[in-house]
């Protein structure tokens, strides 16, 4: 089963300046687009065309996944050799056997300290319904996909059996 979601937004950038009087300059509209589809997978399998969002310290590609766990739907990472989608949850790294893998391309912007940009993508949520956003962070020589939301102190990733919070990270945006 493949679910296709397309986000597209037209943004108008406003530049202002003051030279003896206020001058307002409107720039041309800019199209920013992220086109992501989700494909179901299990047991560490990664469909052809999956979104590469990071890498292990040895260079092995890491892919964005989401998995149902503890009443929520959590972002994580997957690669061949894992037993499932590895998520950070409750201080631990947990492998969830069945999951969905992101297909396509995405845009990423820098953030820190739990901040979530207004145009961040969310296709996941805590059991409470609070949105979770896709992030990726540099840790232990690699770039690892994870999750962030307001209230977190950074991007939460699963690594080495633990849930690790990284203060500086990137967030997937449209």
Residue, then its C-alpha position, 0 to 999 in steps of 0.5 A: x500500500x502506498x499513500x501519496x501526500x504532496x505539500x506545496x506552498x507559495x511564499x511571498x518574500x517581503x523585503x523592507x528598507x528605509x532610505x529617507x522614507x519607508x520603501x517596501x519591495x515585493x519579490x516574486x513568489x517562490x515555489x517550495x515543494x516536498x513530494x513524499x509517498x509512504x511505502x509499508x515495509x517490515x524487518x529492516x527492508x528498505x524499498x527502492x527509491x526510499x528517502x536517504x536522510x542520513x548515514x551511519x559513521x561507516x557511510x551506510x545510508x539511513x532512511x526516514x521511517x515512521x512506526x506505530x508504538x505505544x499508541x503513537x506514530x513515531x519518526x525513526x530510521x531504518x536500513x538493511x541490517x536493522x530489525x525494523x524502524x528504530x525509534x527513540x522512545x522513553x529513553x531507549x532505542x526501540x526497533x518496531x518490526x512493521x513501519x512505513x518508509x518515506x519515498x521521494x525528496x525533502x527539504x531540511x532547515x537548521x534548528x536547535x533547542x527543540x525549536x520547530x519551524x512553522x513550515x515543518x512536516x508532520x506525519x506522526x504524533x504522540x499517543x496524546x495526539x501532539x504532532x511529531x516532526x521529522x528531524x535529523x542530527x549529527x551524532x557519533x560520526x553519522x547523521x541520524x533521522x529522529x523526531x522533534x516537537x515543541x517541549x523537546x530540548x532537541x532532535x530525539x534519535x535512537x542510538x546504541x540502545x538509547x534515546x539521545x537528544x541532540x541540541x542542534x539538528x535539521x527539520x524536514x520542511x515543505 
